[in-house]
């Protein structure tokens, strides 16, 4: 079986083969970012109290880890599907590496502070917001970082669409590519909206406005399943048309 004969769950032919040097470098950068997220900030507990305190930070670490995995997986899937290694894809990979290393600390701060607030201070946090202005800056930085990384993944998909003829993408693969563009466009829009809401919210606003920059990210819980369902339905419709031909 050739590499072009391999397909993913959407019937997308996997044009990528063995890991390239740029993929290996990107993987190493993500692994280093995960190391920076270590429970306890890299401090090895010396007693039971410190161990328990480090474990209480597990939810923030787990959420940060999951989010980094989201971007790593998006990069991995793109290379497996399209197998492109040209100047633009290398540049975008290096840009993603740069952003993830910048992004790692705002990510950890964001979720550590969030879980500390939810647990009413039970969960420890290295970042302690004392006023809305602190939270405001944190939401703005997080939104910019999330939008930037999502924007890089969006540019990957736009680049693949531009090369659709050279890659000989069939109708299914073009539909999957369009779905990827739509998904990451929504990700960028939501993150930018969160940052703008945080920037525009004055300290005198009601509590609900303080929560909006965080709550808007729950949009993904609805858009993700809806986009996957939409894609499956469109692909199924294509299959029915092909079966009748």
C-alpha positions as CSV (number, residue, x, y, z in Angstrom):
1,X,0.0,0.0,0.0
2,X,1.4,3.4,-1.0
3,X,1.4,6.5,1.1
4,X,-1.2,8.0,-1.2
5,X,-3.5,5.1,-0.6
6,X,-3.7,5.8,3.1
7,X,-6.7,7.8,4.3
8,X,-8.1,9.3,7.5
9,X,-11.6,8.9,8.9
10,X,-12.9,11.5,6.3
11,X,-11.4,9.6,3.4
12,X,-8.7,12.2,3.1
13,X,-5.6,10.7,1.4
14,X,-2.5,11.1,3.6
15,X,0.2,12.5,1.5
16,X,2.7,13.0,4.4
17,X,5.2,10.2,5.1
18,X,7.9,10.0,7.7
19,X,8.6,13.0,10.0
20,X,10.5,15.7,8.3
21,X,13.2,17.8,10.1
22,X,10.8,20.8,10.5
23,X,8.1,18.4,12.0
24,X,10.7,17.0,14.4
25,X,11.7,20.5,15.4
26,X,8.1,21.5,16.0
27,X,7.5,18.4,18.1
28,X,10.5,19.1,20.2
29,X,9.3,22.7,20.7
30,X,5.9,21.5,21.9
31,X,7.6,19.0,24.2
32,X,9.7,21.8,25.7
33,X,6.6,23.9,26.2
34,X,5.0,21.0,28.1
35,X,8.1,20.8,30.2
36,X,7.6,24.5,31.1
37,X,4.1,23.7,32.3
38,X,5.4,21.2,34.8
39,X,3.3,20.8,38.0
40,X,4.8,23.0,40.7
41,X,6.7,25.2,38.2
42,X,9.6,22.8,38.1
43,X,10.2,22.8,41.9
44,X,10.5,19.2,43.2
45,X,8.4,18.8,46.4
46,X,10.5,18.2,49.5
47,X,7.7,17.2,51.8
48,X,4.1,16.0,51.8
49,X,2.6,19.5,52.1
50,X,4.5,20.7,49.1
51,X,3.5,17.5,47.2
52,X,-0.2,18.1,48.0
53,X,0.1,21.7,47.0
54,X,1.6,20.8,43.7
55,X,-1.1,18.2,43.0
56,X,-3.8,20.8,43.6
57,X,-2.5,22.6,40.6
58,X,-3.2,19.6,38.5
59,X,-6.4,20.9,36.9
60,X,-4.6,24.0,35.5
61,X,-1.8,21.9,34.2
62,X,-4.1,19.4,32.6
63,X,-6.1,22.1,30.8
64,X,-3.0,23.9,29.6
65,X,-1.6,20.6,28.4
66,X,-4.8,19.7,26.6
67,X,-4.8,23.1,24.8
68,X,-1.2,22.7,23.7
69,X,-2.0,19.2,22.4
70,X,-4.9,20.8,20.4
71,X,-2.5,22.9,18.4
72,X,0.2,20.2,18.1
73,X,-2.4,17.8,16.7
74,X,-3.7,20.4,14.2
75,X,-0.1,20.8,13.0
76,X,0.4,17.0,12.9
77,X,-2.8,16.3,10.9
78,X,-2.0,19.1,8.4
79,X,1.3,17.6,7.6
80,X,-0.1,14.1,7.4
81,X,-2.9,15.2,5.0
82,X,-1.1,17.5,2.7
83,X,2.6,16.5,2.9
84,X,3.7,20.0,1.9
85,X,7.2,21.2,2.8
86,X,7.9,24.4,1.0
87,X,9.1,27.8,2.1
88,X,5.7,29.0,3.4
89,X,4.9,25.8,5.4
90,X,8.4,25.9,7.0
91,X,7.9,29.6,7.9
92,X,4.5,28.9,9.4
93,X,5.9,26.0,11.4
94,X,8.7,28.2,12.8
95,X,6.1,30.9,13.6
96,X,4.0,28.4,15.4
97,X,7.0,27.3,17.4
98,X,7.8,30.9,18.4
99,X,4.2,31.6,19.4
100,X,3.8,28.4,21.5
101,X,6.9,29.3,23.5
102,X,5.6,32.8,24.1
103,X,2.1,31.4,24.7
104,X,3.0,28.9,27.3
105,X,3.2,31.2,30.3
106,X,0.0,33.2,29.6
107,X,-1.7,29.8,29.2
108,X,-0.5,28.5,32.5
109,X,-1.3,31.8,34.3
110,X,-4.8,31.9,32.8
111,X,-5.9,28.5,33.9
112,X,-4.1,28.6,37.3
113,X,-5.9,31.8,38.1
114,X,-9.2,30.5,36.8
115,X,-9.1,27.3,38.9
116,X,-8.0,29.3,41.9
117,X,-11.1,31.5,41.5
118,X,-13.4,28.5,41.0
119,X,-12.0,26.8,44.1
120,X,-12.2,30.0,46.2
121,X,-8.5,29.9,46.7
122,X,-8.1,26.1,47.5
123,X,-6.1,25.5,44.4
124,X,-2.7,27.3,44.5
125,X,-1.7,29.7,41.7
126,X,1.6,31.4,40.9
127,X,-0.4,34.3,39.4
128,X,-2.7,36.2,41.8
129,X,-5.0,38.7,40.2
130,X,-5.8,41.5,42.7
131,X,-8.2,43.6,40.6
132,X,-10.2,43.6,37.4
133,X,-7.3,45.4,35.7
134,X,-5.1,42.4,36.3
135,X,-7.7,40.0,34.8
136,X,-8.3,42.4,32.0
137,X,-4.6,42.3,30.9
138,X,-4.6,38.5,31.3
139,X,-7.6,38.0,29.1
140,X,-6.2,40.4,26.5
141,X,-2.9,38.6,26.3
142,X,-4.5,35.2,26.3
143,X,-6.9,36.2,23.6
144,X,-4.1,37.6,21.4
145,X,-2.0,34.5,21.9
146,X,-4.9,32.1,21.2
147,X,-5.9,34.1,18.1
148,X,-2.3,34.2,16.9
149,X,-1.8,30.5,17.1
150,X,-5.2,29.7,15.6
151,X,-4.4,32.2,12.9
152,X,-1.2,30.2,12.0
153,X,-3.2,27.0,11.7
154,X,-5.7,28.9,9.5
155,X,-2.9,30.1,7.3
156,X,-1.7,26.5,6.9
157,X,-5.2,25.5,5.6
158,X,-5.4,28.5,3.3
159,X,-2.0,27.6,1.9
160,X,-3.2,24.0,1.2
161,X,-6.3,25.3,-0.5
162,X,-4.2,27.5,-2.7
163,X,-2.2,24.4,-3.8
164,X,-5.3,22.3,-4.3
165,X,-4.7,21.7,-8.0
166,X,-1.0,20.8,-7.5
167,X,-2.0,18.5,-4.7
168,X,-4.8,17.0,-6.8
169,X,-7.3,17.3,-4.0
170,X,-10.6,15.6,-4.8
171,X,-14.0,17.0,-3.9
172,X,-14.0,15.3,-0.5
173,X,-10.6,16.6,0.3
174,X,-11.5,20.1,-0.8
175,X,-14.6,20.0,1.4
176,X,-12.5,18.9,4.4
177,X,-10.0,21.7,3.7
178,X,-12.9,24.3,3.6
179,X,-14.2,22.9,6.9
180,X,-10.7,23.4,8.5
181,X,-10.6,26.9,7.2
182,X,-14.1,27.6,8.8
183,X,-13.1,26.0,12.1
184,X,-10.0,28.0,12.6
185,X,-11.6,31.2,11.4
186,X,-14.1,30.8,14.2
187,X,-11.3,30.1,16.7
188,X,-9.6,33.3,15.7
189,X,-12.8,35.3,15.8
190,X,-13.8,34.0,19.3
191,X,-10.3,34.8,20.8
192,X,-10.3,38.3,19.3
193,X,-13.8,38.9,20.6
194,X,-12.8,37.8,24.1
195,X,-9.8,40.2,24.0
196,X,-11.9,43.0,22.8
197,X,-14.6,42.4,25.4
198,X,-12.0,42.4,28.2
199,X,-10.4,45.6,26.8
200,X,-13.8,47.4,26.6
201,X,-15.1,46.3,30.0
202,X,-14.7,49.0,32.6
203,X,-14.0,48.2,36.3
204,X,-17.5,49.6,37.1
205,X,-19.3,47.1,35.0
206,X,-21.6,44.4,36.4
207,X,-20.2,40.9,37.3
208,X,-21.6,39.3,34.1
209,X,-19.4,41.5,31.9
210,X,-16.3,40.4,33.9
211,X,-17.2,36.8,33.0
212,X,-17.9,37.3,29.3
213,X,-14.3,37.2,28.2
214,X,-14.0,33.7,29.6
215,X,-17.5,32.5,28.9
216,X,-17.2,33.3,25.2
217,X,-14.7,30.4,24.8
218,X,-17.5,28.0,25.6
219,X,-18.7,28.8,22.1
220,X,-16.3,26.0,21.0
221,X,-18.4,23.4,22.9
222,X,-21.2,24.1,20.4
223,X,-19.3,25.1,17.2
224,X,-17.0,22.1,17.3
225,X,-19.8,19.4,17.2
226,X,-21.9,21.5,14.8
227,X,-19.0,21.8,12.3
228,X,-18.2,18.1,12.5
229,X,-21.8,17.2,11.9
230,X,-22.0,19.6,9.0
231,X,-18.9,18.1,7.4
232,X,-20.2,14.5,7.8
233,X,-23.5,15.5,6.3
234,X,-21.9,17.2,3.3
235,X,-19.5,14.3,2.7
236,X,-22.4,11.8,3.0
237,X,-24.3,13.9,0.4
238,X,-21.3,13.7,-1.9
239,X,-21.1,9.9,-1.5
240,X,-24.8,9.6,-2.4
241,X,-24.3,11.7,-5.5
242,X,-21.3,9.6,-6.5
243,X,-23.2,6.4,-5.9
244,X,-26.0,7.5,-8.3
245,X,-23.5,8.4,-11.1
